[in-house]
Amino acid sequence: MSDRFTAQRRALINRMQERGIRDLNVLRAFDLVPRHLFVPQAVGHRAYEDSPLPIGFGQTASQPSLQALYMQLLQIGRNDRVLEIGTGSGFQTAVLAQLADRVYSVERIRELSTRAREVLDGMRISNVAILVGDGTIGWSRYAPYDAILVAAGGPEVPQPLLDQLADGGRMLVPVGTRESQRLVLVHRRGDSFHYDDVAECTFVPLLGRFGWADERVGG
């Protein structure tokens, strides 16, 4: 891909390598997806900073190197079925589409879902399905999933997501308070789950039945 952002995108990939991203498939996938198409025009000039960016509705597009760490840890393969909780801007969704066979993404904010779908369609990405709904209950219709990525922080790992993880599957989910979390890597072996702490992180709250309550709802 060649455009006016090519040099900035390559510089971002170099920074990601400096921060420990070594998986060539992940780096190649990030090189194929133009992040500037997925963020609001007001912050388009910052699209290739290695930092989170506001995308409206109180949400952010996550830091690219953190997204890349997710994918490196999950070791996503070409035949994998992936569930993403939190479509957001759709950028991570598009990168996942370069790595996996099918990507199923759940977004609770309809406007973000619509915007992401438009950009994905414009890029002719055809192996992604998006659902507007409560991400904490997952998307059981297409389960089980080889990998699950949760892009918001909850008080615990939602049980429905554990149930929808395939035998041998991997999940990354931020767990903690609304203000700060630990990134947890979950491996499933039969009916057993193994949990590993990866790193400290800060995500927007995971709202829903098996997450935090939306404080704007109710009186």
Accessible surface in RSA format (square Angstrom, percent):
REM  Atomic radii and reference values for relative SASA: ProtOr
REM  Chains: A
REM  Algorithm: Lee & Richards
REM  Probe-radius: 1.40
REM  Slices: 20
REM RES _ NUM      All-atoms   Total-Side   Main-Chain    Non-polar    All polar
REM                ABS   REL    ABS   REL    ABS   REL    ABS   REL    ABS   REL
RES MET A   1   101.52  52.6  42.71  28.3  58.81 140.0  56.26  47.8  45.26  60.0
RES SER A   2   107.92  91.2  76.38 101.9  31.54  72.6  41.30  87.9  66.62  93.3
RES ASP A   3    53.36  37.4  30.01  29.9  23.35  55.2  39.45  92.8  13.91  13.9
RES ARG A   4   203.55  85.5 166.21  84.7  37.33  88.9  77.92 106.5 125.63  76.1
RES PHE A   5    14.94   7.5  14.94   9.3   0.00   0.0  14.94   9.1   0.00   0.0
RES THR A   6    29.40  20.9  29.22  29.6   0.18   0.4  29.22  39.2   0.18   0.3
RES ALA A   7    79.34  72.9  65.32 100.8  14.02  31.9  72.38 101.9   6.95  18.4
RES GLN A   8    79.47  44.4  74.83  54.7   4.63  11.0  34.88  74.3  44.58  33.8
RES ARG A   9     1.82   0.8   1.82   0.9   0.00   0.0   1.68   2.3   0.14   0.1
RES ARG A  10   104.61  43.9 103.98  53.0   0.63   1.5  43.63  59.6  60.98  37.0
RES ALA A  11    39.17  36.0  34.86  53.8   4.32   9.8  37.73  53.1   1.45   3.8
RES LEU A  12     4.65   2.6   4.65   3.3   0.00   0.0   4.65   3.3   0.00   0.0
RES ILE A  13    18.15  10.3  18.15  13.5   0.00   0.0  18.15  13.1   0.00   0.0
RES ASN A  14    80.77  55.7  79.22  76.6   1.55   3.7  17.41  41.9  63.35  61.2
RES ARG A  15    81.99  34.4  81.77  41.7   0.22   0.5  43.78  59.8  38.21  23.2
RES MET A  16     0.00   0.0   0.00   0.0   0.00   0.0   0.00   0.0   0.00   0.0
RES GLN A  17    65.12  36.4  64.54  47.2   0.58   1.4  12.13  25.8  52.99  40.2
RES GLU A  18   141.77  81.4 105.03  79.5  36.74  87.5  49.19  95.1  92.58  75.6
RES ARG A  19   136.38  57.3 103.55  52.8  32.84  78.2  41.92  57.3  94.46  57.2
RES GLY A  20    33.97  41.9   0.00   N/A  33.97  41.9  24.74  67.9   9.24  20.7
RES ILE A  21     3.53   2.0   3.49   2.6   0.03   0.1   3.49   2.5   0.03   0.1
RES ARG A  22   157.26  66.0 142.72  72.8  14.54  34.6  74.52 101.8  82.74  50.1
RES ASP A  23    43.67  30.6  32.79  32.6  10.88  25.7  15.77  37.1  27.91  27.8
RES LEU A  24   118.74  66.1 113.15  81.0   5.58  14.0 113.15  79.5   5.58  15.0
RES ASN A  25    88.22  60.8  85.25  82.4   2.97   7.2  11.30  27.2  76.92  74.3
RES VAL A  26     3.00   2.0   3.00   2.7   0.00   0.0   3.00   2.6   0.00   0.0
RES LEU A  27    11.54   6.4  10.67   7.6   0.88   2.2  11.01   7.7   0.53   1.4
RES ARG A  28   132.20  55.5 126.20  64.3   6.00  14.3  59.71  81.6  72.49  43.9
RES ALA A  29     2.45   2.3   1.10   1.7   1.35   3.1   2.09   2.9   0.37   1.0
RES PHE A  30     4.45   2.2   2.19   1.4   2.26   5.9   2.19   1.3   2.26   6.5
RES ASP A  31    31.18  21.8  29.93  29.8   1.25   3.0   4.13   9.7  27.05  27.0
RES LEU A  32    78.40  43.7  74.28  53.1   4.12  10.4  74.28  52.2   4.12  11.1
RES VAL A  33     0.36   0.2   0.00   0.0   0.36   0.9   0.00   0.0   0.36   1.0
RES PRO A  34     6.41   4.7   6.41   5.8   0.00   0.0   6.41   5.3   0.00   0.0
RES ARG A  35     0.83   0.3   0.83   0.4   0.00   0.0   0.50   0.7   0.33   0.2
RES HIS A  36    37.18  20.3  26.16  18.2  11.02  28.2  14.02  14.5  23.16  26.9
RES LEU A  37    87.83  48.9  69.96  50.1  17.87  44.9  73.35  51.5  14.48  39.0
RES PHE A  38     2.60   1.3   0.00   0.0   2.60   6.8   1.65   1.0   0.95   2.7
RES VAL A  39    10.09   6.6   0.01   0.0  10.08  24.3   0.85   0.7   9.24  25.1
RES PRO A  40    40.19  29.3  30.35  27.7   9.84  35.8  40.19  33.2   0.00   0.0
RES GLN A  41   179.42 100.3 153.77 112.4  25.65  61.1  60.75 129.3 118.66  90.0
RES ALA A  42    86.40  79.4  57.27  88.4  29.13  66.3  70.42  99.2  15.98  42.3
RES VAL A  43    18.56  12.2  18.56  16.8   0.00   0.0  18.56  16.1   0.00   0.0
RES GLY A  44    12.59  15.5   0.00   N/A  12.59  15.5  12.25  33.6   0.33   0.7
RES HIS A  45   138.10  75.5 108.70  75.6  29.40  75.2  88.36  91.1  49.74  57.9
RES ARG A  46    73.98  31.1  73.76  37.6   0.22   0.5  19.28  26.3  54.70  33.2
RES ALA A  47     0.17   0.2   0.01   0.0   0.16   0.4   0.01   0.0   0.16   0.4
RES TYR A  48     7.28   3.4   3.97   2.3   3.31   8.6   5.55   4.2   1.74   2.1
RES GLU A  49    70.53  40.5  66.49  50.3   4.04   9.6  35.22  68.1  35.31  28.8
RES ASP A  50    17.61  12.3   2.86   2.8  14.75  34.9   2.97   7.0  14.64  14.6
RES SER A  51    27.32  23.1  26.82  35.8   0.50   1.2  27.32  58.2   0.00   0.0
RES PRO A  52    70.07  51.1  62.45  56.9   7.62  27.7  62.80  51.9   7.26  45.1
RES LEU A  53     0.02   0.0   0.00   0.0   0.02   0.1   0.02   0.0   0.00   0.0
RES PRO A  54    70.63  51.5  68.64  62.6   1.99   7.2  68.71  56.7   1.92  11.9
RES ILE A  55     1.02   0.6   0.18   0.1   0.84   2.0   0.30   0.2   0.72   1.9
RES GLY A  56    36.29  44.8   0.00   N/A  36.29  44.8  32.04  87.9   4.25   9.5
RES PHE A  57    94.92  47.5  64.73  40.1  30.19  78.5  80.48  48.8  14.44  41.3
RES GLY A  58    70.32  86.7   0.00   N/A  70.32  86.7  44.33 121.7  25.99  58.2
RES GLN A  59    32.16  18.0  29.33  21.4   2.83   6.7   2.91   6.2  29.25  22.2
RES THR A  60    63.29  45.0  48.52  49.2  14.77  35.2  34.91  46.9  28.38  42.9
RES ALA A  61     6.31   5.8   1.69   2.6   4.62  10.5   6.31   8.9   0.00   0.0
RES SER A  62    19.49  16.5  14.46  19.3   5.04  11.6   7.44  15.8  12.05  16.9
RES GLN A  63    48.37  27.0  46.88  34.3   1.49   3.5   3.92   8.3  44.45  33.7
RES PRO A  64     0.00   0.0   0.00   0.0   0.00   0.0   0.00   0.0   0.00   0.0
RES SER A  65    10.04   8.5   7.73  10.3   2.31   5.3   2.99   6.4   7.05   9.9
RES LEU A  66    37.81  21.1  34.67  24.8   3.14   7.9  37.79  26.5   0.02   0.1
RES GLN A  67    10.95   6.1  10.54   7.7   0.41   1.0   2.03   4.3   8.92   6.8
RES ALA A  68     0.00   0.0   0.00   0.0   0.00   0.0   0.00   0.0   0.00   0.0
RES LEU A  69    46.69  26.0  46.69  33.4   0.00   0.0  46.69  32.8   0.00   0.0
RES TYR A  70     4.41   2.1   4.41   2.5   0.00   0.0   4.41   3.3   0.00   0.0
RES MET A  71     0.48   0.2   0.00   0.0   0.48   1.1   0.00   0.0   0.48   0.6
RES GLN A  72    41.52  23.2  36.83  26.9   4.69  11.2  16.60  35.3  24.91  18.9
RES LEU A  73    52.77  29.4  41.22  29.5  11.55  29.0  44.15  31.0   8.62  23.2
RES LEU A  74     0.02   0.0   0.00   0.0   0.02   0.1   0.00   0.0   0.02   0.0
RES GLN A  75   138.26  77.3 122.63  89.6  15.63  37.2  29.71  63.2 108.55  82.3
RES ILE A  76    20.38  11.6   0.32   0.2  20.06  48.4   0.32   0.2  20.06  54.4
RES GLY A  77    29.79  36.7   0.00   N/A  29.79  36.7  29.78  81.7   0.01   0.0
RES ARG A  78   143.68  60.3 133.87  68.2   9.82  23.4  79.76 109.0  63.92  38.7
RES ASN A  79   138.99  95.8 118.71 114.7  20.27  48.8  31.44  75.7 107.54 103.9
RES ASP A  80    20.82  14.6  20.82  20.7   0.00   0.0   0.00   0.0  20.82  20.8
RES ARG A  81    89.38  37.5  89.28  45.5   0.11   0.3   9.35  12.8  80.03  48.5
RES VAL A  82     0.00   0.0   0.00   0.0   0.00   0.0   0.00   0.0   0.00   0.0
RES LEU A  83     0.00   0.0   0.00   0.0   0.00   0.0   0.00   0.0   0.00   0.0
RES GLU A  84     0.23   0.1   0.23   0.2   0.00   0.0   0.00   0.0   0.23   0.2
RES ILE A  85     4.05   2.3   3.86   2.9   0.20   0.5   3.86   2.8   0.20   0.5
RES GLY A  86    24.63  30.4   0.00   N/A  24.63  30.4  19.20  52.7   5.43  12.2
RES THR A  87     4.36   3.1   0.00   0.0   4.36  10.4   0.00   0.0   4.36   6.6
RES GLY A  88    14.18  17.5   0.00   N/A  14.18  17.5  14.04  38.5   0.13   0.3
RES SER A  89     7.09   6.0   3.71   5.0   3.38   7.8   1.05   2.2   6.05   8.5
RES GLY A  90     0.18   0.2   0.00   N/A   0.18   0.2   0.00   0.0   0.18   0.4
RES PHE A  91     3.58   1.8   3.58   2.2   0.00   0.0   3.58   2.2   0.00   0.0
RES GLN A  92    12.49   7.0  11.02   8.1   1.47   3.5   4.45   9.5   8.04   6.1
RES THR A  93     0.00   0.0   0.00   0.0   0.00   0.0   0.00   0.0   0.00   0.0
RES ALA A  94     0.00   0.0   0.00   0.0   0.00   0.0   0.00   0.0   0.00   0.0
RES VAL A  95     0.00   0.0   0.00   0.0   0.00   0.0   0.00   0.0   0.00   0.0
RES LEU A  96     0.00   0.0   0.00   0.0   0.00   0.0   0.00   0.0   0.00   0.0
RES ALA A  97     8.26   7.6   1.12   1.7   7.14  16.2   1.12   1.6   7.14  18.9
RES GLN A  98    54.21  30.3  35.99  26.3  18.22  43.4   7.07  15.1  47.14  35.8
RES LEU A  99    11.47   6.4   9.11   6.5   2.36   5.9  10.14   7.1   1.33   3.6
RES ALA A 100     0.00   0.0   0.00   0.0   0.00   0.0   0.00   0.0   0.00   0.0
RES ASP A 101    72.82  51.0  68.98  68.7   3.84   9.1   3.51   8.3  69.31  69.1
RES ARG A 102    75.68  31.8  75.68  38.6   0.00   0.0  28.95  39.6  46.73  28.3
RES VAL A 103     0.00   0.0   0.00   0.0   0.00   0.0   0.00   0.0   0.00   0.0
RES TYR A 104    11.31   5.3  11.31   6.4   0.00   0.0   1.20   0.9  10.11  12.5
RES SER A 105     0.00   0.0   0.00   0.0   0.00   0.0   0.00   0.0   0.00   0.0
RES VAL A 106     1.69   1.1   0.21   0.2   1.48   3.6   0.21   0.2   1.48   4.0
RES GLU A 107     9.51   5.5   8.64   6.5   0.87   2.1   1.12   2.2   8.39   6.8
RES ARG A 108    82.72  34.7  57.98  29.6  24.75  58.9  30.88  42.2  51.84  31.4
RES ILE A 109    18.37  10.5  15.25  11.4   3.12   7.5  18.37  13.2   0.00   0.0
RES ARG A 110   154.08  64.7 150.90  76.9   3.18   7.6  55.88  76.4  98.20  59.5
RES GLU A 111    97.02  55.7  90.60  68.5   6.42  15.3  40.68  78.7  56.34  46.0
RES LEU A 112     1.07   0.6   0.74   0.5   0.34   0.8   0.77   0.5   0.30   0.8
RES SER A 113     9.58   8.1   9.58  12.8   0.00   0.0   0.20   0.4   9.38  13.1
RES THR A 114    69.99  49.8  65.33  66.2   4.67  11.1  52.08  70.0  17.92  27.1
RES ARG A 115    82.20  34.5  80.20  40.9   2.00   4.8  37.44  51.2  44.76  27.1
RES ALA A 116     0.21   0.2   0.00   0.0   0.21   0.5   0.00   0.0   0.21   0.6
RES ARG A 117    65.62  27.6  65.62  33.4   0.00   0.0  48.08  65.7  17.54  10.6
RES GLU A 118   113.75  65.3 100.99  76.4  12.77  30.4  42.53  82.3  71.22  58.2
RES VAL A 119    29.49  19.4  23.31  21.1   6.18  14.9  28.97  25.2   0.52   1.4
RES LEU A 120     0.00   0.0   0.00   0.0   0.00   0.0   0.00   0.0   0.00   0.0
RES ASP A 121    81.41  57.0  66.68  66.4  14.73  34.8  29.19  68.7  52.22  52.1
RES GLY A 122    65.19  80.4   0.00   N/A  65.19  80.4  37.55 103.0  27.64  61.9
RES MET A 123    50.78  26.3  23.85  15.8  26.93  64.1  32.07  27.3  18.71  24.8
RES ARG A 124   218.11  91.6 190.24  97.0  27.87  66.4  70.22  96.0 147.89  89.6
RES ILE A 125    17.41   9.9  10.07   7.5   7.34  17.7  14.23  10.2   3.18   8.6
RES SER A 126   101.10  85.4  74.95 100.0  26.14  60.2  47.46 101.1  53.64  75.1
RES ASN A 127    29.55  20.4  29.22  28.2   0.33   0.8  18.39  44.3  11.15  10.8
RES VAL A 128     8.27   5.4   0.00   0.0   8.27  19.9   0.00   0.0   8.27  22.4
RES ALA A 129    22.62  20.8  19.42  30.0   3.20   7.3  22.62  31.8   0.00   0.0
RES ILE A 130    33.17  18.9   3.13   2.3  30.04  72.4   3.13   2.3  30.04  81.5
RES LEU A 131    63.77  35.5  62.27  44.6   1.49   3.8  63.77  44.8   0.00   0.0
RES VAL A 132    47.41  31.2  26.24  23.8  21.18  51.0  26.24  22.8  21.18  57.4
RES GLY A 133    25.02  30.9   0.00   N/A  25.02  30.9  25.02  68.7   0.00   0.0
RES ASP A 134    41.37  29.0  29.83  29.7  11.53  27.3  24.91  58.6  16.45  16.4
RES GLY A 135     6.96   8.6   0.00   N/A   6.96   8.6   3.28   9.0   3.69   8.3
RES THR A 136     0.00   0.0   0.00   0.0   0.00   0.0   0.00   0.0   0.00   0.0
RES ILE A 137    75.85  43.2  69.67  51.9   6.18  14.9  69.67  50.2   6.18  16.8
RES GLY A 138     4.48   5.5   0.00   N/A   4.48   5.5   0.00   0.0   4.48  10.0
RES TRP A 139    30.77  12.3  28.35  13.7   2.42   5.7  23.24  12.4   7.53  12.2
RES SER A 140    82.31  69.6  66.62  88.9  15.69  36.1  31.22  66.5  51.09  71.6
RES ARG A 141   187.23  78.6 152.17  77.6  35.05  83.5  53.91  73.7 133.32  80.8
RES TYR A 142    58.86  27.5  54.81  31.2   4.04  10.5  33.92  25.5  24.94  30.7
RES ALA A 143    34.87  32.1  11.52  17.8  23.35  53.1  11.77  16.6  23.10  61.2
RES PRO A 144    83.47  60.8  78.37  71.4   5.10  18.5  78.37  64.7   5.10  31.7
RES TYR A 145     0.00   0.0   0.00   0.0   0.00   0.0   0.00   0.0   0.00   0.0
RES ASP A 146    41.84  29.3  41.60  41.4   0.24   0.6   1.00   2.3  40.84  40.7
RES ALA A 147     0.00   0.0   0.00   0.0   0.00   0.0   0.00   0.0   0.00   0.0
RES ILE A 148     0.00   0.0   0.00   0.0   0.00   0.0   0.00   0.0   0.00   0.0
RES LEU A 149     0.00   0.0   0.00   0.0   0.00   0.0   0.00   0.0   0.00   0.0
RES VAL A 150     0.00   0.0   0.00   0.0   0.00   0.0   0.00   0.0   0.00   0.0
RES ALA A 151    21.28  19.6  13.24  20.4   8.04  18.3  13.26  18.7   8.02  21.2
RES ALA A 152    10.47   9.6  10.47  16.2   0.00   0.0  10.47  14.7   0.00   0.0
RES GLY A 153     0.00   0.0   0.00   N/A   0.00   0.0   0.00   0.0   0.00   0.0
RES GLY A 154     0.05   0.1   0.00   N/A   0.05   0.1   0.05   0.1   0.00   0.0
RES PRO A 155    54.46  39.7  35.12  32.0  19.34  70.3  35.47  29.3  18.98 118.0
RES GLU A 156   109.25  62.7 108.01  81.7   1.24   3.0  27.54  53.3  81.70  66.7
RES VAL A 157    23.79  15.7  11.53  10.4  12.26  29.5  11.53  10.0  12.26  33.2
RES PRO A 158     1.34   1.0   0.00   0.0   1.34   4.9   1.34   1.1   0.00   0.0
RES GLN A 159    91.65  51.3  89.47  65.4   2.18   5.2  42.57  90.6  49.09  37.2
RES PRO A 160    20.51  14.9  18.33  16.7   2.18   7.9  20.51  16.9   0.00   0.0
RES LEU A 161     0.00   0.0   0.00   0.0   0.00   0.0   0.00   0.0   0.00   0.0
RES LEU A 162    11.52   6.4  11.52   8.2   0.00   0.0  11.52   8.1   0.00   0.0
RES ASP A 163    89.02  62.4  66.72  66.4  22.30  52.7  25.97  61.1  63.05  62.9
RES GLN A 164    14.12   7.9  13.22   9.7   0.90   2.1   7.76  16.5   6.36   4.8
RES LEU A 165     2.03   1.1   0.00   0.0   2.03   5.1   0.00   0.0   2.03   5.5
RES ALA A 166    16.03  14.7  13.99  21.6   2.04   4.6  16.03  22.6   0.00   0.0
RES ASP A 167   107.73  75.5  77.61  77.2  30.12  71.2  32.55  76.6  75.17  75.0
RES GLY A 168    31.22  38.5   0.00   N/A  31.22  38.5  20.79  57.1  10.43  23.3
RES GLY A 169     1.18   1.4   0.00   N/A   1.18   1.4   0.78   2.2   0.39   0.9
RES ARG A 170    36.72  15.4  36.72  18.7   0.00   0.0  15.15  20.7  21.57  13.1
RES MET A 171     0.00   0.0   0.00   0.0   0.00   0.0   0.00   0.0   0.00   0.0
RES LEU A 172     0.00   0.0   0.00   0.0   0.00   0.0   0.00   0.0   0.00   0.0
RES VAL A 173     0.00   0.0   0.00   0.0   0.00   0.0   0.00   0.0   0.00   0.0
RES PRO A 174     0.00   0.0   0.00   0.0   0.00   0.0   0.00   0.0   0.00   0.0
RES VAL A 175    31.10  20.5  27.31  24.7   3.79   9.1  27.31  23.7   3.79  10.3
RES GLY A 176    27.73  34.2   0.00   N/A  27.73  34.2  23.18  63.6   4.55  10.2
RES THR A 177    72.09  51.3  71.74  72.7   0.35   0.8  69.43  93.3   2.66   4.0
RES ARG A 178    59.06  24.8  49.34  25.1   9.72  23.1  26.73  36.5  32.32  19.6
RES GLU A 179   129.00  74.1 114.93  86.9  14.08  33.5  70.30 136.0  58.70  47.9
RES SER A 180    62.17  52.5  59.78  79.8   2.40   5.5  30.47  64.9  31.70  44.4
RES GLN A 181     7.09   4.0   0.00   0.0   7.09  16.9   4.15   8.8   2.94   2.2
RES ARG A 182    89.16  37.4  89.12  45.4   0.05   0.1  46.44  63.5  42.72  25.9
RES LEU A 183     0.39   0.2   0.39   0.3   0.00   0.0   0.39   0.3   0.00   0.0
RES VAL A 184    14.78   9.7  14.78  13.4   0.00   0.0  14.78  12.8   0.00   0.0
RES LEU A 185    17.19   9.6  17.19  12.3   0.00   0.0  17.19  12.1   0.00   0.0
RES VAL A 186     0.00   0.0   0.00   0.0   0.00   0.0   0.00   0.0   0.00   0.0
RES HIS A 187    44.54  24.3  44.28  30.8   0.25   0.7  23.23  23.9  21.31  24.8
RES ARG A 188    40.83  17.1  40.83  20.8   0.00   0.0   1.83   2.5  38.99  23.6
RES ARG A 189   142.63  59.9 134.66  68.6   7.97  19.0  70.51  96.4  72.12  43.7
RES GLY A 190    34.90  43.0   0.00   N/A  34.90  43.0  30.95  84.9   3.95   8.8
RES ASP A 191   131.82  92.3 106.01 105.5  25.81  61.0  35.39  83.3  96.44  96.2
RES SER A 192    72.92  61.6  67.25  89.8   5.67  13.1  33.83  72.0  39.09  54.8
RES PHE A 193    54.93  27.5  28.27  17.5  26.66  69.4  29.41  17.8  25.52  73.0
RES HIS A 194   106.47  58.2 104.34  72.5   2.13   5.5  70.73  72.9  35.75  41.6
RES TYR A 195   105.22  49.1  83.28  47.4  21.93  57.1  67.87  51.0  37.35  46.0
RES ASP A 196    56.10  39.3  53.27  53.0   2.83   6.7  17.76  41.8  38.35  38.2
RES ASP A 197    94.54  66.2  61.58  61.3  32.96  77.9  23.52  55.4  71.02  70.8
RES VAL A 198    46.68  30.7  17.94  16.2  28.74  69.3  21.62  18.8  25.06  68.0
RES ALA A 199    36.76  33.8  32.43  50.0   4.33   9.9  36.76  51.8   0.00   0.0
RES GLU A 200   139.58  80.1 116.88  88.4  22.70  54.1  33.86  65.5 105.72  86.3
RES CYS A 201    15.72  11.9   2.50   2.8  13.22  31.1  13.80  35.0   1.92   2.1
RES THR A 202   100.40  71.4  73.07  74.1  27.34  65.1  50.67  68.1  49.73  75.2
RES PHE A 203    19.78   9.9   9.59   5.9  10.19  26.5  16.47  10.0   3.31   9.5
RES VAL A 204    33.05  21.7  26.69  24.2   6.36  15.3  30.27  26.3   2.78   7.5
RES PRO A 205    43.88  32.0  38.22  34.8   5.66  20.6  38.22  31.6   5.66  35.2
RES LEU A 206     7.89   4.4   7.50   5.4   0.39   1.0   7.89   5.5   0.00   0.0
RES LEU A 207    22.88  12.7  17.90  12.8   4.98  12.5  18.01  12.7   4.86  13.1
RES GLY A 208    26.54  32.7   0.00   N/A  26.54  32.7  19.11  52.4   7.43  16.6
RES ARG A 209   193.03  81.0 153.99  78.5  39.03  92.9  55.19  75.4 137.84  83.5
RES PHE A 210    58.20  29.1  52.04  32.2   6.16  16.0  57.74  35.0   0.45   1.3
RES GLY A 211    17.93  22.1   0.00   N/A  17.93  22.1   0.00   0.0  17.93  40.1
RES TRP A 212    59.38  23.8  57.94  28.0   1.44   3.4  59.38  31.7   0.00   0.0
RES ALA A 213    78.48  72.2  63.81  98.5  14.67  33.4  71.81 101.1   6.67  17.7
RES ASP A 214    38.46  26.9  27.38  27.3  11.08  26.2  13.11  30.8  25.35  25.3
RES GLU A 215   139.56  80.1 104.34  78.9  35.22  83.9  45.43  87.9  94.13  76.9
RES ARG A 216   176.16  74.0 141.17  72.0  34.99  83.3  86.12 117.7  90.03  54.6
RES VAL A 217   114.53  75.4  93.97  85.1  20.56  49.5  97.40  84.6  17.13  46.4
RES GLY A 218    71.69  88.4   0.00   N/A  71.69  88.4  39.77 109.1  31.92  71.5
RES GLY A 219   131.51 162.2   0.00   N/A 131.51 162.2  76.47 209.9  55.04 123.3
END  Absolute sums over single chains surface
CHAIN  1 A    10229.6       8017.1       2212.5       5287.3       4942.4
END  Absolute sums over all chains
TOTAL         10229.6       8017.1       2212.5       5287.3       4942.4
